[in-house]
Amino acid sequence: MELRPILSAMLRNKTGAILVGLQIALTLAIVANSVFIIMQRVEKIGRAPGFDSDNLFFVQSYGFGAGYQHEDTMRRDLDLLRSLPGVRAASAINSAPMSGGGSSSNIGTVPDVTKINVRGNYYMVDEHGLEALGVKLAEGRNFTPQEIDYTADPSGNQFTQTVILTRDLARAIFGDEAALGKRIYISTERSAIVVGIIENMLGAWVDWDELTQVMLLPRKPSGPLVRYVVRVEPGRLDSLMAEAERKLAESNTNRAITWVRSHSTMKERSYRADSRMVTFLGVLVVLMVLVTALGILGLASFYVNARRKQIGTRRAVGARRSDIIRYFMIENWLLTSGGVFVGSILAFAFGHWLSSAYSLPRLQPVYVISGVVVLWLLGQLAVFVPARRAAAIPPAIATRTV
């Protein structure tokens, strides 16, 4: 089948063809970038936290009474939490990972403030901290009870004698050198020995580039505010949260239990903006694809109705039904090809603007190529029903107006 008659027919009704072609182009540009952003957000939300997130809850206690004794309260609280059936481990901790709140420090390998430039998020835990979080110790050892600092300066100006680093933080500080047993500095006067390496653990801020650079310090908070991380057996989270809150509140009237939250709730809140972005862009992609399919279907139906006599004439001179179907399929393929060609240019231009304006990664070509294939298939599927209807036009239609 020659392309010239098809192109001539399209040019005679070029307004509709141009509008649908532009619709296809815009759909490709928007859908390719939207799907790219969706996949980035899905990958971000699905990152392994490195600890037992599904079975963790956190408790915040604040002492206010005249008889409040911070260290004694922490000891009693932890004994109570660890004694609950179904609790695997509990530890004091300064903040919850992936909660959007925490502490960080600059770290270096020498006592030179100009070279202390690696950033790390840190958490203060006791000797039960690793088990309470459920992190995997890849090298070295855990903290000993003798290393736990119970008299920490409330201003946070003291540094412990030993630390445990995540593998990513150790690599950021020491490169390919082994970190175990080496000394790190946060100032010219404060340093610590690396005694353990954690395989992986995410820190406080899910949008932070150094999220996996985490350091554990053997220290308990100085109060009067203290948080506890509690790890429970699978399936016991909700019941133990309620039981822990009730028993802790009853055990000491000189403090208040200000909140008890599961880590899943904290994580969901931190990723809420990303989840909403995925939902919004997903709905946008579906609507754009549906509207484009309807546009192709509408244009093909218009062409069929406008060319009924022409189709009848072709059928009268010997054209088969398959010839009529192929005619409309090729016509639509040409229209879609023009749209996706323009759309590919727009997609990369739009992706470049997003990358420059919002510091996003550059659009990967695979998303544009996939979009082109999907729109080609969508165009062929959308035009198939009108094409079959055109093929069913009888040859006698050519003589009705003669």
PAVO-649887 format. One record per residue (C-alpha): residue number from 1; residue in one letter; x, y, z. Coordinates in pm, whole numbers, plus 50000, padded with zeros to 5 digits. Example, Ala and Ser with C-alpha at 12.3 -4.5 7.8 and 13.67 -1.06 7.14 Angstrom:
REM residues 2
<resi = 1 resn = a x = 51230 y = 49550 z = 50780> $
<resi = 2 resn = s x = 51367 y = 49894 z = 50714> $
REM end
This chain:
REM residues 402
<resi = 1 resn = m x = 50000 y = 50000 z = 50000> $
<resi = 2 resn = e x = 50138 y = 50338 z = 49898> $
<resi = 3 resn = l x = 50177 y = 50602 z = 50166> $
<resi = 4 resn = r x = 50101 y = 50897 z = 49938> $
<resi = 5 resn = p x = 49719 y = 50850 z = 49933> $
<resi = 6 resn = i x = 49719 y = 50811 z = 50311> $
<resi = 7 resn = l x = 49922 y = 51129 z = 50361> $
<resi = 8 resn = s x = 49704 y = 51318 z = 50114> $
<resi = 9 resn = a x = 49390 y = 51214 z = 50301> $
<resi = 10 resn = m x = 49542 y = 51320 z = 50633> $
<resi = 11 resn = l x = 49642 y = 51660 z = 50493> $
<resi = 12 resn = r x = 49288 y = 51723 z = 50375> $
<resi = 13 resn = n x = 49178 y = 51692 z = 50738> $
<resi = 14 resn = k x = 49498 y = 51818 z = 50894> $
<resi = 15 resn = t x = 49347 y = 52012 z = 51185> $
<resi = 16 resn = g x = 49228 y = 51700 z = 51364> $
<resi = 17 resn = a x = 49549 y = 51513 z = 51285> $
<resi = 18 resn = i x = 49765 y = 51798 z = 51418> $
<resi = 19 resn = l x = 49563 y = 51825 z = 51738> $
<resi = 20 resn = v x = 49581 y = 51451 z = 51808> $
<resi = 21 resn = g x = 49951 y = 51448 z = 51717> $
<resi = 22 resn = l x = 50017 y = 51727 z = 51966> $
<resi = 23 resn = q x = 49813 y = 51539 z = 52225> $
<resi = 24 resn = i x = 50030 y = 51231 z = 52170> $
<resi = 25 resn = a x = 50346 y = 51442 z = 52197> $
<resi = 26 resn = l x = 50239 y = 51605 z = 52523> $
<resi = 27 resn = t x = 50127 y = 51270 z = 52662> $
<resi = 28 resn = l x = 50466 y = 51115 z = 52591> $
<resi = 29 resn = a x = 50655 y = 51410 z = 52743> $
<resi = 30 resn = i x = 50444 y = 51416 z = 53060> $
<resi = 31 resn = v x = 50402 y = 51040 z = 53104> $
<resi = 32 resn = a x = 50771 y = 50956 z = 53052> $
<resi = 33 resn = n x = 50883 y = 51210 z = 53310> $
<resi = 34 resn = s x = 50600 y = 51123 z = 53549> $
<resi = 35 resn = v x = 50677 y = 50751 z = 53540> $
<resi = 36 resn = f x = 51046 y = 50829 z = 53590> $
<resi = 37 resn = i x = 50964 y = 51034 z = 53900> $
<resi = 38 resn = i x = 50722 y = 50767 z = 54024> $
<resi = 39 resn = m x = 50988 y = 50497 z = 53998> $
<resi = 40 resn = q x = 51235 y = 50716 z = 54186> $
<resi = 41 resn = r x = 50983 y = 50773 z = 54466> $
<resi = 42 resn = v x = 50885 y = 50405 z = 54480> $
<resi = 43 resn = e x = 51251 y = 50306 z = 54501> $
<resi = 44 resn = k x = 51306 y = 50565 z = 54773> $
<resi = 45 resn = i x = 51007 y = 50447 z = 54980> $
<resi = 46 resn = g x = 51110 y = 50084 z = 54935> $
<resi = 47 resn = r x = 51465 y = 50127 z = 55065> $
<resi = 48 resn = a x = 51561 y = 49871 z = 55328> $
<resi = 49 resn = p x = 51587 y = 50058 z = 55662> $
<resi = 50 resn = g x = 51854 y = 49822 z = 55790> $
<resi = 51 resn = f x = 51666 y = 49757 z = 56115> $
<resi = 52 resn = d x = 51349 y = 49576 z = 56226> $
<resi = 53 resn = s x = 51111 y = 49860 z = 56141> $
<resi = 54 resn = d x = 50793 y = 49650 z = 56138> $
<resi = 55 resn = n x = 50840 y = 49534 z = 56497> $
<resi = 56 resn = l x = 50962 y = 49854 z = 56664> $
<resi = 57 resn = f x = 50782 y = 50112 z = 56872> $
<resi = 58 resn = f x = 50912 y = 50419 z = 57052> $
<resi = 59 resn = v x = 50811 y = 50573 z = 57382> $
<resi = 60 resn = q x = 50879 y = 50930 z = 57498> $
<resi = 61 resn = s x = 50888 y = 51010 z = 57869> $
<resi = 62 resn = y x = 50927 y = 51353 z = 58027> $
<resi = 63 resn = g x = 51010 y = 51399 z = 58394> $
<resi = 64 resn = f x = 50859 y = 51699 z = 58572> $
<resi = 65 resn = g x = 50792 y = 51613 z = 58939> $
<resi = 66 resn = a x = 51004 y = 51731 z = 59230> $
<resi = 67 resn = g x = 51094 y = 51372 z = 59312> $
<resi = 68 resn = y x = 51193 y = 51277 z = 58960> $
<resi = 69 resn = q x = 51523 y = 51087 z = 58944> $
<resi = 70 resn = h x = 51629 y = 51051 z = 58583> $
<resi = 71 resn = e x = 51881 y = 50767 z = 58595> $
<resi = 72 resn = d x = 51670 y = 50565 z = 58837> $
<resi = 73 resn = t x = 51361 y = 50619 z = 58618> $
<resi = 74 resn = m x = 51544 y = 50504 z = 58305> $
<resi = 75 resn = r x = 51669 y = 50192 z = 58482> $
<resi = 76 resn = r x = 51322 y = 50104 z = 58612> $
<resi = 77 resn = d x = 51156 y = 50179 z = 58279> $
<resi = 78 resn = l x = 51398 y = 49961 z = 58086> $
<resi = 79 resn = d x = 51364 y = 49677 z = 58337> $
<resi = 80 resn = l x = 50985 y = 49701 z = 58305> $
<resi = 81 resn = l x = 50991 y = 49708 z = 57923> $
<resi = 82 resn = r x = 51233 y = 49416 z = 57897> $
<resi = 83 resn = s x = 51022 y = 49210 z = 58137> $
<resi = 84 resn = l x = 50708 y = 49229 z = 57923> $
<resi = 85 resn = p x = 50631 y = 48895 z = 57751> $
<resi = 86 resn = g x = 50688 y = 48939 z = 57377> $
<resi = 87 resn = v x = 50953 y = 49213 z = 57410> $
<resi = 88 resn = r x = 51280 y = 49105 z = 57253> $
<resi = 89 resn = a x = 51491 y = 49405 z = 57357> $
<resi = 90 resn = a x = 51465 y = 49768 z = 57470> $
<resi = 91 resn = s x = 51710 y = 50056 z = 57492> $
<resi = 92 resn = a x = 51717 y = 50426 z = 57567> $
<resi = 93 resn = i x = 51772 y = 50633 z = 57253> $
<resi = 94 resn = n x = 51791 y = 51003 z = 57178> $
<resi = 95 resn = s x = 51565 y = 50998 z = 56868> $
<resi = 96 resn = a x = 51394 y = 50763 z = 56624> $
<resi = 97 resn = p x = 51549 y = 50680 z = 56286> $
<resi = 98 resn = m x = 51357 y = 50797 z = 55977> $
<resi = 99 resn = s x = 51140 y = 51023 z = 56194> $
<resi = 100 resn = g x = 51257 y = 51356 z = 56053> $
<resi = 101 resn = g x = 51428 y = 51457 z = 56379> $
<resi = 102 resn = g x = 51775 y = 51374 z = 56502> $
<resi = 103 resn = s x = 52133 y = 51485 z = 56555> $
<resi = 104 resn = s x = 52438 y = 51492 z = 56332> $
<resi = 105 resn = s x = 52804 y = 51580 z = 56356> $
<resi = 106 resn = n x = 53106 y = 51642 z = 56138> $
<resi = 107 resn = i x = 53363 y = 51361 z = 56155> $
<resi = 108 resn = g x = 53725 y = 51328 z = 56048> $
<resi = 109 resn = t x = 54032 y = 51108 z = 56085> $
<resi = 110 resn = v x = 54266 y = 51373 z = 56229> $
<resi = 111 resn = p x = 54224 y = 51640 z = 56501> $
<resi = 112 resn = d x = 54216 y = 51918 z = 56242> $
<resi = 113 resn = v x = 53885 y = 52108 z = 56221> $
<resi = 114 resn = t x = 53949 y = 52192 z = 55857> $
<resi = 115 resn = k x = 53953 y = 51820 z = 55772> $
<resi = 116 resn = i x = 53658 y = 51713 z = 55989> $
<resi = 117 resn = n x = 53411 y = 51733 z = 55703> $
<resi = 118 resn = v x = 53227 y = 51401 z = 55675> $
<resi = 119 resn = r x = 52870 y = 51431 z = 55799> $
<resi = 120 resn = g x = 52713 y = 51156 z = 56010> $
<resi = 121 resn = n x = 52380 y = 51115 z = 56188> $
<resi = 122 resn = y x = 52426 y = 50977 z = 56540> $
<resi = 123 resn = y x = 52214 y = 50792 z = 56795> $
<resi = 124 resn = m x = 52281 y = 50740 z = 57164> $
<resi = 125 resn = v x = 52201 y = 50386 z = 57283> $
<resi = 126 resn = d x = 52304 y = 50144 z = 57558> $
<resi = 127 resn = e x = 52448 y = 49793 z = 57528> $
<resi = 128 resn = h x = 52103 y = 49666 z = 57420> $
<resi = 129 resn = g x = 52076 y = 49918 z = 57136> $
<resi = 130 resn = l x = 52185 y = 49689 z = 56853> $
<resi = 131 resn = e x = 51938 y = 49417 z = 56955> $
<resi = 132 resn = a x = 51663 y = 49670 z = 57022> $
<resi = 133 resn = l x = 51697 y = 49821 z = 56675> $
<resi = 134 resn = g x = 51753 y = 49487 z = 56508> $
<resi = 135 resn = v x = 52055 y = 49604 z = 56309> $
<resi = 136 resn = k x = 52315 y = 49361 z = 56175> $
<resi = 137 resn = l x = 52668 y = 49392 z = 56312> $
<resi = 138 resn = a x = 52899 y = 49307 z = 56021> $
<resi = 139 resn = e x = 53234 y = 49353 z = 56196> $
<resi = 140 resn = g x = 53369 y = 49411 z = 56544> $
<resi = 141 resn = r x = 53169 y = 49400 z = 56866> $
<resi = 142 resn = n x = 52883 y = 49557 z = 57057> $
<resi = 143 resn = f x = 52922 y = 49811 z = 57337> $
<resi = 144 resn = t x = 52993 y = 49675 z = 57684> $
<resi = 145 resn = p x = 52792 y = 49790 z = 57989> $
<resi = 146 resn = q x = 53107 y = 49958 z = 58123> $
<resi = 147 resn = e x = 53129 y = 50181 z = 57814> $
<resi = 148 resn = i x = 52782 y = 50332 z = 57854> $
<resi = 149 resn = d x = 52797 y = 50697 z = 57962> $
<resi = 150 resn = y x = 52524 y = 50769 z = 58218> $
<resi = 151 resn = t x = 52636 y = 51126 z = 58289> $
<resi = 152 resn = a x = 52619 y = 51283 z = 57947> $
<resi = 153 resn = d x = 52636 y = 51659 z = 57921> $
<resi = 154 resn = p x = 52285 y = 51789 z = 57827> $
<resi = 155 resn = s x = 52445 y = 52024 z = 57574> $
<resi = 156 resn = g x = 52586 y = 51727 z = 57387> $
<resi = 157 resn = n x = 52943 y = 51861 z = 57401> $
<resi = 158 resn = q x = 53097 y = 51536 z = 57523> $
<resi = 159 resn = f x = 53204 y = 51250 z = 57300> $
<resi = 160 resn = t x = 53215 y = 50884 z = 57395> $
<resi = 161 resn = q x = 53528 y = 50669 z = 57397> $
<resi = 162 resn = t x = 53394 y = 50413 z = 57148> $
<resi = 163 resn = v x = 53155 y = 50425 z = 56851> $
<resi = 164 resn = i x = 52987 y = 50192 z = 56604> $
<resi = 165 resn = l x = 52958 y = 50308 z = 56241> $
<resi = 166 resn = t x = 52752 y = 50199 z = 55945> $
<resi = 167 resn = r x = 52954 y = 50060 z = 55658> $
<resi = 168 resn = d x = 52869 y = 50363 z = 55441> $
<resi = 169 resn = l x = 52988 y = 50609 z = 55706> $
<resi = 170 resn = a x = 53309 y = 50410 z = 55759> $
<resi = 171 resn = r x = 53369 y = 50417 z = 55385> $
<resi = 172 resn = a x = 53300 y = 50792 z = 55369> $
<resi = 173 resn = i x = 53555 y = 50855 z = 55647> $
<resi = 174 resn = f x = 53828 y = 50602 z = 55567> $
<resi = 175 resn = g x = 53770 y = 50514 z = 55203> $
<resi = 176 resn = d x = 53879 y = 50159 z = 55124> $
<resi = 177 resn = e x = 54083 y = 50130 z = 55444> $
<resi = 178 resn = a x = 53958 y = 49913 z = 55729> $
<resi = 179 resn = a x = 53784 y = 50131 z = 55990> $
<resi = 180 resn = l x = 53773 y = 49885 z = 56279> $
<resi = 181 resn = g x = 54003 y = 49988 z = 56564> $
<resi = 182 resn = k x = 54078 y = 50331 z = 56419> $
<resi = 183 resn = r x = 54016 y = 50667 z = 56583> $
<resi = 184 resn = i x = 53773 y = 50930 z = 56458> $
<resi = 185 resn = y x = 53744 y = 51296 z = 56563> $
<resi = 186 resn = i x = 53460 y = 51544 z = 56590> $
<resi = 187 resn = s x = 53691 y = 51822 z = 56714> $
<resi = 188 resn = t x = 54055 y = 51876 z = 56804> $
<resi = 189 resn = e x = 53989 y = 51745 z = 57157> $
<resi = 190 resn = r x = 53718 y = 51482 z = 57119> $
<resi = 191 resn = s x = 53773 y = 51142 z = 56957> $
<resi = 192 resn = a x = 53658 y = 50781 z = 56977> $
<resi = 193 resn = i x = 53767 y = 50434 z = 56869> $
<resi = 194 resn = v x = 53560 y = 50243 z = 56612> $
<resi = 195 resn = v x = 53468 y = 49910 z = 56774> $
<resi = 196 resn = g x = 53196 y = 49788 z = 56535> $
<resi = 197 resn = i x = 53062 y = 49819 z = 56182> $
<resi = 198 resn = i x = 52688 y = 49793 z = 56102> $
<resi = 199 resn = e x = 52594 y = 49649 z = 55764> $
<resi = 200 resn = n x = 52324 y = 49911 z = 55698> $
<resi = 201 resn = m x = 52099 y = 50157 z = 55884> $
<resi = 202 resn = l x = 51903 y = 50459 z = 55766> $
<resi = 203 resn = g x = 51921 y = 50779 z = 55968> $
<resi = 204 resn = a x = 51677 y = 51053 z = 56058> $
<resi = 205 resn = w x = 51607 y = 51248 z = 55739> $
<resi = 206 resn = v x = 51478 y = 51045 z = 55444> $
<resi = 207 resn = d x = 51565 y = 51322 z = 55197> $
<resi = 208 resn = w x = 51923 y = 51358 z = 55321> $
<resi = 209 resn = d x = 52197 y = 51251 z = 55078> $
<resi = 210 resn = e x = 52397 y = 51103 z = 55368> $
<resi = 211 resn = l x = 52102 y = 50904 z = 55505> $
<resi = 212 resn = t x = 52304 y = 50583 z = 55540> $
<resi = 213 resn = q x = 52592 y = 50752 z = 55723> $
<resi = 214 resn = v x = 52498 y = 50667 z = 56083> $
<resi = 215 resn = m x = 52697 y = 50643 z = 56406> $
<resi = 216 resn = l x = 52594 y = 50484 z = 56738> $
<resi = 217 resn = l x = 52730 y = 50625 z = 57065> $
<resi = 218 resn = p x = 52726 y = 50435 z = 57399> $
<resi = 219 resn = r x = 52533 y = 50692 z = 57597> $
<resi = 220 resn = k x = 52200 y = 50738 z = 57770> $
<resi = 221 resn = p x = 52016 y = 51072 z = 57750> $
<resi = 222 resn = s x = 52068 y = 51303 z = 58047> $
<resi = 223 resn = g x = 51699 y = 51394 z = 58078> $
<resi = 224 resn = p x = 51450 y = 51497 z = 58185> $
<resi = 225 resn = l x = 51331 y = 51383 z = 57842> $
<resi = 226 resn = v x = 51410 y = 51029 z = 57736> $
<resi = 227 resn = r x = 51298 y = 50805 z = 57453> $
<resi = 228 resn = y x = 51296 y = 50428 z = 57443> $
<resi = 229 resn = v x = 51310 y = 50195 z = 57143> $
<resi = 230 resn = v x = 51134 y = 49863 z = 57198> $
<resi = 231 resn = r x = 51157 y = 49563 z = 56967> $
<resi = 232 resn = v x = 50883 y = 49302 z = 56995> $
<resi = 233 resn = e x = 50803 y = 48964 z = 56851> $
<resi = 234 resn = p x = 50614 y = 48967 z = 56519> $
<resi = 235 resn = g x = 50239 y = 49013 z = 56564> $
<resi = 236 resn = r x = 50265 y = 49160 z = 56915> $
<resi = 237 resn = l x = 50322 y = 49527 z = 56831> $
<resi = 238 resn = d x = 49979 y = 49680 z = 56892> $
<resi = 239 resn = s x = 49905 y = 49494 z = 57214> $
<resi = 240 resn = l x = 50248 y = 49560 z = 57363> $
<resi = 241 resn = m x = 50235 y = 49930 z = 57274> $
<resi = 242 resn = a x = 49915 y = 49968 z = 57477> $
<resi = 243 resn = e x = 50046 y = 49756 z = 57764> $
<resi = 244 resn = a x = 50380 y = 49940 z = 57779> $
<resi = 245 resn = e x = 50211 y = 50280 z = 57783> $
<resi = 246 resn = r x = 49975 y = 50178 z = 58063> $
<resi = 247 resn = k x = 50239 y = 50019 z = 58284> $
<resi = 248 resn = l x = 50495 y = 50296 z = 58236> $
<resi = 249 resn = a x = 50236 y = 50561 z = 58325> $
<resi = 250 resn = e x = 50139 y = 50372 z = 58639> $
<resi = 251 resn = s x = 50497 y = 50309 z = 58752> $
<resi = 252 resn = n x = 50601 y = 50671 z = 58811> $
<resi = 253 resn = t x = 50379 y = 50974 z = 58875> $
<resi = 254 resn = n x = 50673 y = 51217 z = 58854> $
<resi = 255 resn = r x = 50683 y = 51195 z = 58476> $
<resi = 256 resn = a x = 50445 y = 51183 z = 58181> $
<resi = 257 resn = i x = 50440 y = 50942 z = 57887> $
<resi = 258 resn = t x = 50394 y = 51200 z = 57612> $
<resi = 259 resn = w x = 50356 y = 50955 z = 57322> $
<resi = 260 resn = v x = 50393 y = 50594 z = 57210> $
<resi = 261 resn = r x = 50432 y = 50537 z = 56835> $
<resi = 262 resn = s x = 50514 y = 50247 z = 56609> $
<resi = 263 resn = h x = 50806 y = 50298 z = 56376> $
<resi = 264 resn = s x = 50584 y = 50214 z = 56079> $
<resi = 265 resn = t x = 50375 y = 50523 z = 56164> $
<resi = 266 resn = m x = 50686 y = 50742 z = 56180> $
<resi = 267 resn = k x = 50817 y = 50603 z = 55852> $
<resi = 268 resn = e x = 50482 y = 50654 z = 55680> $
<resi = 269 resn = r x = 50474 y = 51016 z = 55795> $
<resi = 270 resn = s x = 50828 y = 51079 z = 55667> $
<resi = 271 resn = y x = 50741 y = 50933 z = 55328> $
<resi = 272 resn = r x = 50395 y = 51091 z = 55311> $
<resi = 273 resn = a x = 50494 y = 51357 z = 55058> $
<resi = 274 resn = d x = 50656 y = 51093 z = 54836> $
<resi = 275 resn = s x = 50350 y = 50866 z = 54862> $
<resi = 276 resn = r x = 50120 y = 51152 z = 54768> $
<resi = 277 resn = m x = 50344 y = 51238 z = 54474> $
<resi = 278 resn = v x = 50326 y = 50877 z = 54352> $
<resi = 279 resn = t x = 49947 y = 50877 z = 54381> $
<resi = 280 resn = f x = 49907 y = 51213 z = 54208> $
<resi = 281 resn = l x = 50139 y = 51131 z = 53921> $
<resi = 282 resn = g x = 49989 y = 50782 z = 53886> $
<resi = 283 resn = v x = 49640 y = 50929 z = 53844> $
<resi = 284 resn = l x = 49781 y = 51188 z = 53600> $
<resi = 285 resn = v x = 49946 y = 50917 z = 53389> $
<resi = 286 resn = v x = 49628 y = 50709 z = 53373> $
<resi = 287 resn = l x = 49416 y = 51012 z = 53277> $
<resi = 288 resn = m x = 49661 y = 51128 z = 53012> $
<resi = 289 resn = v x = 49676 y = 50784 z = 52853> $
<resi = 290 resn = l x = 49297 y = 50745 z = 52858> $
<resi = 291 resn = v x = 49237 y = 51089 z = 52709> $
<resi = 292 resn = t x = 49492 y = 51025 z = 52436> $
<resi = 293 resn = a x = 49334 y = 50688 z = 52355> $
<resi = 294 resn = l x = 48992 y = 50854 z = 52335> $
<resi = 295 resn = g x = 49138 y = 51124 z = 52109> $
<resi = 296 resn = i x = 49279 y = 50864 z = 51871> $
<resi = 297 resn = l x = 48953 y = 50670 z = 51880> $
<resi = 298 resn = g x = 48749 y = 50984 z = 51814> $
<resi = 299 resn = l x = 48965 y = 51094 z = 51521> $
<resi = 300 resn = a x = 48954 y = 50747 z = 51364> $
<resi = 301 resn = s x = 48576 y = 50734 z = 51404> $
<resi = 302 resn = f x = 48547 y = 51075 z = 51241> $
<resi = 303 resn = y x = 48762 y = 50961 z = 50949> $
<resi = 304 resn = v x = 48545 y = 50652 z = 50903> $
<resi = 305 resn = n x = 48222 y = 50852 z = 50898> $
<resi = 306 resn = a x = 48369 y = 51115 z = 50666> $
<resi = 307 resn = r x = 48499 y = 50856 z = 50418> $
<resi = 308 resn = r x = 48209 y = 50615 z = 50400> $
<resi = 309 resn = k x = 48157 y = 50671 z = 50028> $
<resi = 310 resn = q x = 48529 y = 50651 z = 49958> $
<resi = 311 resn = i x = 48552 y = 50325 z = 50153> $
<resi = 312 resn = g x = 48246 y = 50186 z = 49972> $
<resi = 313 resn = t x = 48403 y = 50276 z = 49639> $
<resi = 314 resn = r x = 48726 y = 50097 z = 49730> $
<resi = 315 resn = r x = 48526 y = 49794 z = 49838> $
<resi = 316 resn = a x = 48332 y = 49807 z = 49507> $
<resi = 317 resn = v x = 48652 y = 49797 z = 49302> $
<resi = 318 resn = g x = 48789 y = 49497 z = 49487> $
<resi = 319 resn = a x = 48945 y = 49611 z = 49815> $
<resi = 320 resn = r x = 48924 y = 49346 z = 50085> $
<resi = 321 resn = r x = 48826 y = 49409 z = 50445> $
<resi = 322 resn = s x = 49186 y = 49349 z = 50550> $
<resi = 323 resn = d x = 49295 y = 49625 z = 50307> $
<resi = 324 resn = i x = 49058 y = 49876 z = 50470> $
<resi = 325 resn = i x = 49173 y = 49779 z = 50820> $
<resi = 326 resn = r x = 49539 y = 49804 z = 50716> $
<resi = 327 resn = y x = 49475 y = 50144 z = 50562> $
<resi = 328 resn = f x = 49348 y = 50292 z = 50889> $
<resi = 329 resn = m x = 49611 y = 50114 z = 51096> $
<resi = 330 resn = i x = 49891 y = 50258 z = 50880> $
<resi = 331 resn = e x = 49729 y = 50602 z = 50886> $
<resi = 332 resn = n x = 49717 y = 50591 z = 51265> $
<resi = 333 resn = w x = 50075 y = 50459 z = 51283> $
<resi = 334 resn = l x = 50196 y = 50757 z = 51080> $
<resi = 335 resn = l x = 50003 y = 50997 z = 51301> $
<resi = 336 resn = t x = 50136 y = 50836 z = 51618> $
<resi = 337 resn = s x = 50492 y = 50830 z = 51485> $
<resi = 338 resn = g x = 50483 y = 51201 z = 51418> $
<resi = 339 resn = g x = 50346 y = 51263 z = 51767> $
<resi = 340 resn = v x = 50604 y = 51045 z = 51945> $
<resi = 341 resn = f x = 50888 y = 51204 z = 51748> $
<resi = 342 resn = v x = 50790 y = 51551 z = 51870> $
<resi = 343 resn = g x = 50705 y = 51405 z = 52213> $
<resi = 344 resn = s x = 51052 y = 51254 z = 52251> $
<resi = 345 resn = i x = 51209 y = 51595 z = 52201> $
<resi = 346 resn = l x = 50968 y = 51751 z = 52448> $
<resi = 347 resn = a x = 51025 y = 51470 z = 52701> $
<resi = 348 resn = f x = 51401 y = 51522 z = 52712> $
<resi = 349 resn = a x = 51362 y = 51900 z = 52717> $
<resi = 350 resn = f x = 51114 y = 51876 z = 53004> $
<resi = 351 resn = g x = 51339 y = 51629 z = 53185> $
<resi = 352 resn = h x = 51637 y = 51862 z = 53148> $
<resi = 353 resn = w x = 51436 y = 52149 z = 53294> $
<resi = 354 resn = l x = 51321 y = 51938 z = 53590> $
<resi = 355 resn = s x = 51678 y = 51826 z = 53652> $
<resi = 356 resn = s x = 51811 y = 52182 z = 53648> $
<resi = 357 resn = a x = 51529 y = 52344 z = 53842> $
<resi = 358 resn = y x = 51473 y = 52079 z = 54111> $
<resi = 359 resn = s x = 51807 y = 51895 z = 54123> $
<resi = 360 resn = l x = 51649 y = 51571 z = 53999> $
<resi = 361 resn = p x = 51837 y = 51299 z = 53809> $
<resi = 362 resn = r x = 51832 y = 51324 z = 53431> $
<resi = 363 resn = l x = 51552 y = 51142 z = 53252> $
<resi = 364 resn = q x = 51673 y = 50801 z = 53139> $
<resi = 365 resn = p x = 51613 y = 50718 z = 52769> $
<resi = 366 resn = v x = 51449 y = 50385 z = 52857> $
<resi = 367 resn = y x = 51142 y = 50569 z = 52987> $
<resi = 368 resn = v x = 51100 y = 50762 z = 52661> $
<resi = 369 resn = i x = 51155 y = 50449 z = 52451> $
<resi = 370 resn = s x = 50903 y = 50257 z = 52661> $
<resi = 371 resn = g x = 50658 y = 50546 z = 52625> $
<resi = 372 resn = v x = 50698 y = 50542 z = 52247> $
<resi = 373 resn = v x = 50626 y = 50168 z = 52232> $
<resi = 374 resn = v x = 50324 y = 50202 z = 52462> $
<resi = 375 resn = l x = 50176 y = 50488 z = 52258> $
<resi = 376 resn = w x = 50231 y = 50299 z = 51932> $
<resi = 377 resn = l x = 50049 y = 49997 z = 52072> $
<resi = 378 resn = l x = 49782 y = 50216 z = 52229> $
<resi = 379 resn = g x = 49724 y = 50391 z = 51898> $
<resi = 380 resn = q x = 49686 y = 50064 z = 51711> $
<resi = 381 resn = l x = 49446 y = 49924 z = 51970> $
<resi = 382 resn = a x = 49240 y = 50245 z = 51977> $
<resi = 383 resn = v x = 49199 y = 50255 z = 51600> $
<resi = 384 resn = f x = 49125 y = 49885 z = 51555> $
<resi = 385 resn = v x = 48752 y = 49906 z = 51639> $
<resi = 386 resn = p x = 48681 y = 50201 z = 51402> $
<resi = 387 resn = a x = 48893 y = 50025 z = 51136> $
<resi = 388 resn = r x = 48684 y = 49710 z = 51165> $
<resi = 389 resn = r x = 48368 y = 49919 z = 51141> $
<resi = 390 resn = a x = 48508 y = 50081 z = 50826> $
<resi = 391 resn = a x = 48588 y = 49741 z = 50677> $
<resi = 392 resn = a x = 48225 y = 49638 z = 50732> $
<resi = 393 resn = i x = 48091 y = 49918 z = 50504> $
<resi = 394 resn = p x = 47927 y = 49744 z = 50205> $
<resi = 395 resn = p x = 48030 y = 49829 z = 49845> $
<resi = 396 resn = a x = 47672 y = 49940 z = 49773> $
<resi = 397 resn = i x = 47728 y = 50254 z = 49983> $
<resi = 398 resn = a x = 47924 y = 50398 z = 49688> $
<resi = 399 resn = t x = 47615 y = 50405 z = 49465> $
<resi = 400 resn = r x = 47355 y = 50546 z = 49701> $
<resi = 401 resn = t x = 47412 y = 50906 z = 49594> $
<resi = 402 resn = v x = 47464 y = 50838 z = 49225> $
REM end
